[in-house]
């Protein structure tokens, strides 16, 4: 049984259609990240699952229980979901214990005490039960918000950009902790962010959204290596694009010269395509007769980014700065450029914008 099933979800705001025939499924103990640009519908989708969005159609089931359909629309409190927001939403006048216990008002005192102590121990803040939110750091406040959601023992956890207010070091430390915590509790989660790095670190799969639709869902590595469109390719990382033409079953022609394919080419001879080249899939070498010119070099810690003009077209190359692996270049150097061996990704000509 899936933790979450969404079928043909359409959401509206006034006359604008925010979500369009959207389908999504979460497996048990799976974390899925909704990733995309601002306004693509990520938070609207999360609100629809939570029952906070009213103007929508479609079917939503949580742990096999229908929470929304043409005949049913359960309230947020009936859906048994845990909500964690960007701003933590802690009550400033309540101490940590009472903030966590807030959603447990219907429970007997002993059960409430047990659950609160248990989740505070899970987030390693048991000794902070008597403190107030203003006495905690940002990371500690977010742990309290997570403890409050866990105390309710929800069927599904929903997280709306919960780490964006934290500095970089605290953010990724907390991401690791919360991921392990959710996995240890066998809990599924739907997570909204605009940060690729957060999605990579936190989620099992990433659902990349564009204009109210999920355009591709996969793990981070496959989204980066095998994007199904230029939009996905560009969103997941820097891209170079090289026009090529099929010469035969094993070779393409391009402005960089003939390119041997690692696999048998399935396109007809003469077919024009666009080859995706990530910056780390290109290499340059000094050559006084080279057709490329180094235009800019940027040092970025573990690698340097080199911009090369090759036959009046700009290419971005990433080169390791590891001692012994880094070839020294200067702006103005003439170079030749080679394509490193990798699995090719093409976009057909009619799909290129």
C-alpha positions in Angstrom: 0.0 0.0 0.0 1.4 3.4 -1.0 1.8 6.2 1.5 0.3 8.8 -0.9 -1.5 8.5 -4.2 -2.6 11.6 -6.2 -4.6 11.2 -9.3 -5.6 13.9 -11.9 -5.2 16.8 -9.5 -6.2 20.2 -10.8 -6.0 23.3 -8.6 -7.3 26.7 -9.4 -6.6 30.2 -8.2 -9.4 32.5 -9.4 -9.3 31.7 -13.2 -5.7 30.5 -13.2 -5.0 26.8 -13.3 -2.1 26.1 -10.9 -1.9 22.3 -11.1 -2.7 20.5 -14.2 -3.8 16.8 -14.3 -1.1 16.0 -11.8 -0.3 12.4 -10.7 2.1 11.4 -8.0 2.7 8.3 -5.8 4.8 7.9 -2.7 5.9 4.5 -1.5 6.1 3.6 2.2 9.1 5.0 4.0 10.0 7.2 0.9 10.9 10.8 0.9 10.0 12.7 -2.3 11.1 16.3 -3.0 8.9 18.7 -5.0 11.5 20.9 -6.8 11.0 23.7 -9.1 11.0 27.5 -9.7 8.8 29.8 -7.7 5.2 29.7 -8.9 5.4 26.2 -10.4 2.8 24.8 -7.9 4.9 23.1 -5.3 3.3 24.6 -2.2 -0.1 24.5 -3.8 0.3 20.7 -4.2 1.5 20.4 -0.6 -1.5 22.4 0.6 -3.9 20.2 -1.4 -2.5 17.1 0.2 -2.8 18.7 3.7 -6.4 19.8 3.1 -5.5 23.5 3.2 -6.3 24.1 -0.4 -10.0 24.2 -1.3 -10.3 25.0 -5.0 -9.2 21.8 -6.6 -10.4 18.6 -8.2 -8.9 15.1 -8.2 -8.4 12.1 -5.9 -6.0 11.9 -3.0 -5.4 8.9 -0.8 -3.1 8.6 2.2 -2.1 5.1 3.4 -5.0 3.7 1.4 -7.6 6.0 2.9 -9.3 8.4 0.5 -9.1 12.0 1.8 -10.3 13.8 -1.3 -12.5 12.8 -4.2 -15.6 14.1 -6.0 -17.7 12.9 -3.0 -15.3 13.5 -0.1 -13.0 16.2 1.2 -11.6 15.5 4.7 -10.5 18.5 6.9 -6.8 18.9 7.7 -7.2 17.4 11.2 -9.0 14.4 9.7 -6.1 13.6 7.3 -3.6 12.7 10.0 -0.7 14.5 8.4 2.3 16.2 10.1 3.0 19.7 8.9 6.4 21.5 9.2 6.7 25.0 7.9 9.5 27.4 7.0 8.8 29.7 9.9 8.6 26.8 12.6 5.2 28.3 13.8 6.1 27.8 17.5 4.0 29.6 20.1 6.3 32.1 21.8 4.3 32.1 25.1 4.6 28.3 25.5 7.7 26.4 26.6 9.1 23.6 24.5 7.1 20.9 26.3 3.8 22.7 25.8 4.6 23.5 22.1 5.2 19.8 21.4 2.1 18.8 23.4 -0.2 21.3 21.7 -1.6 18.8 19.1 -2.2 16.2 21.9 -4.8 18.1 23.9 -7.3 15.1 23.6 -4.8 12.6 25.0 -4.7 11.6 28.7 -2.0 13.3 30.7 0.2 10.2 31.1 0.1 9.4 27.4 0.8 13.0 26.5 3.8 13.1 28.8 5.2 9.9 27.3 4.8 11.0 23.7 6.4 14.4 24.3 9.4 13.0 26.2 9.9 10.4 23.5 10.0 12.8 20.6 12.1 15.3 22.5 14.6 12.5 23.1 14.5 11.6 19.4 15.5 15.2 18.4 18.0 15.3 21.2 16.4 18.2 23.1 15.0 16.4 26.1 16.8 18.8 28.5 15.2 21.8 26.8 11.6 21.0 27.8 11.2 24.0 30.1 12.8 26.6 27.7 10.9 29.0 25.5 11.4 29.4 21.7 13.3 32.7 22.0 15.9 30.8 24.1 16.7 28.4 21.3 18.8 28.6 18.1 17.2 28.3 14.7 18.2 24.7 14.3 16.8 23.9 17.8 13.5 25.6 17.0 13.1 23.6 13.8 13.8 20.4 15.8 11.0 21.3 18.2 8.7 21.9 15.2 9.6 18.4 13.9 9.1 16.9 17.4 5.6 18.4 17.5 4.7 16.9 14.2 6.1 13.5 15.2 4.2 13.5 18.5 1.0 13.4 16.6 2.2 10.1 14.9 1.0 11.2 11.4 0.5 8.9 8.5 2.4 11.3 6.2 4.9 14.1 6.9 4.6 17.3 4.8 7.5 19.8 4.9 7.3 23.2 3.2 10.9 24.7 2.8 11.7 23.8 6.5 15.4 24.5 6.2 15.6 27.8 4.3 15.9 30.0 7.3 19.0 28.2 8.6 22.6 28.9 7.8 24.4 26.4 5.5 26.2 24.4 8.1 23.2 24.0 10.4 20.9 23.3 7.4 22.7 20.3 6.1 23.4 18.9 9.6 19.7 19.1 10.3 18.8 17.6 6.9 20.9 14.5 7.7 19.4 14.2 11.2 15.8 14.6 10.1 16.2 12.2 7.1 17.6 9.5 9.5 14.8 10.2 12.0 12.1 9.8 9.4 13.7 6.6 8.0 14.0 5.1 11.5 10.3 5.8 12.1 9.3 4.2 8.8 7.6 7.5 7.8 7.0 8.8 4.3 7.4 12.5 3.5 6.6 15.1 0.8 9.1 17.9 0.9 9.0 21.3 -0.9 12.1 23.2 -1.7 13.6 25.4 -4.4 17.1 24.3 -3.6 18.6 21.4 -5.6 21.2 20.8 -2.9 18.6 20.3 -0.2 16.6 18.0 -2.5 19.7 15.9 -3.3 20.6 15.6 0.4 17.2 14.9 1.8 15.0 13.0 -0.7 15.0 9.5 -2.2 13.4 10.8 -5.4 12.9 14.3 -6.8 9.8 15.4 -8.7 10.8 18.3 -10.8 7.8 20.6 -11.5 7.2 23.1 -14.3 4.0 25.2 -14.8 1.8 23.0 -12.6 3.1 19.6 -13.9 5.7 17.1 -12.9 8.0 16.9 -15.9 10.3 14.2 -14.5 10.6 12.2 -11.3 13.7 10.1 -10.5 16.6 10.0 -8.1 19.0 13.0 -8.2 21.7 11.1 -10.2 19.5 10.1 -13.0 17.8 13.5 -13.2 21.3 15.1 -13.6 22.7 12.4 -16.0 19.7 11.5 -18.0 17.3 14.5 -18.2 14.3 14.1 -20.5 14.2 17.7 -21.6 16.4 20.8 -21.8 14.4 22.4 -19.0 15.3 19.5 -16.7 18.9 19.5 -17.9 19.3 23.3 -17.2 17.5 23.2 -13.8 19.7 20.3 -12.6 23.0 21.9 -13.5 25.1 23.8 -16.0 24.7 22.6 -19.6 26.6 22.9 -22.9 24.7 22.1 -26.1 26.4 20.8 -29.2 24.6 20.4 -32.6 25.5 17.1 -34.2 24.5 15.1 -37.3 24.4 11.3 -37.6 27.0 10.0 -40.0 26.5 6.2 -39.5 25.6 3.7 -36.8 28.7 4.6 -34.8 29.6 8.2 -35.4 28.3 11.8 -35.3 29.7 14.9 -37.0 30.0 18.2 -35.0 32.0 21.4 -35.0 34.4 19.6 -32.5 35.0 16.9 -35.1 33.7 13.4 -35.5 32.4 11.9 -32.3 32.4 8.1 -31.8 29.3 6.8 -30.0 29.7 4.4 -27.1 26.5 2.7 -28.2 25.0 1.8 -31.6 23.2 4.9 -32.9 19.5 4.3 -33.5 18.8 7.5 -35.4 18.8 7.5 -39.2 21.8 8.8 -41.1 21.6 12.6 -41.5 19.4 13.1 -38.4 20.2 16.4 -36.7 20.3 16.3 -32.9 21.6 18.4 -29.9 24.1 16.7 -27.6 24.0 17.7 -23.9 27.5 18.1 -22.5 27.9 18.8 -18.8 31.0 20.9 -17.9 32.8 17.9 -16.4 32.3 16.0 -19.6 34.6 18.3 -21.6 38.4 18.6 -21.4 40.7 21.2 -22.9 44.4 21.0 -23.8 46.9 23.7 -24.6 47.5 24.0 -28.3 49.0 27.1 -30.1 47.0 26.1 -33.2 43.8 25.3 -31.2 40.5 26.7 -32.3 39.4 27.6 -28.8 40.4 30.5 -26.6 40.2 30.6 -22.8 38.0 33.6 -22.0 37.6 33.3 -18.2 38.8 31.2 -15.3 37.0 31.1 -11.9 38.4 29.3 -8.9 35.5 27.5 -7.0 37.3 25.4 -4.3 37.4 21.8 -5.4 37.2 22.7 -9.1 37.9 25.7 -11.4 35.4 26.8 -14.0 36.8 27.7 -17.4 34.9 29.5 -20.1 36.2 28.8 -23.6 35.2 30.4 -26.8 35.3 27.8 -29.6 34.3 28.9 -33.1 32.5 31.9 -31.6 30.4 29.7 -29.2 31.0 29.7 -25.4 31.5 26.4 -23.5 31.8 25.9 -19.8 34.4 23.3 -18.5 34.9 22.2 -15.0 38.4 21.0 -14.0 39.5 19.5 -10.7 41.9 21.6 -8.6 43.4 18.5 -7.0 47.2 18.7 -7.0 48.5 16.8 -10.0 45.1 16.7 -11.8 44.8 20.4 -12.6 46.4 21.7 -15.8 47.3 25.3 -15.6 45.6 27.7 -18.0 45.6 31.5 -18.4 43.1 33.7 -20.1 43.9 34.1 -23.7 45.4 30.6 -24.1 44.6 28.7 -27.2 43.2 25.3 -26.6 41.6 22.3 -28.2 38.5 20.7 -26.7 37.7 17.0 -26.3 34.6 15.2 -25.2 35.2 12.7 -22.4 33.7 9.2 -22.6 30.2 9.1 -21.1 26.6 8.0 -21.8 25.3 10.5 -24.4 22.1 12.4 -23.9 20.4 13.9 -27.0 17.5 16.2 -27.6 15.8 16.0 -31.0 15.8 19.1 -33.1 12.1 19.8 -32.9 12.3 19.8 -29.1 15.1 22.4 -28.9 13.9 25.9 -28.0 
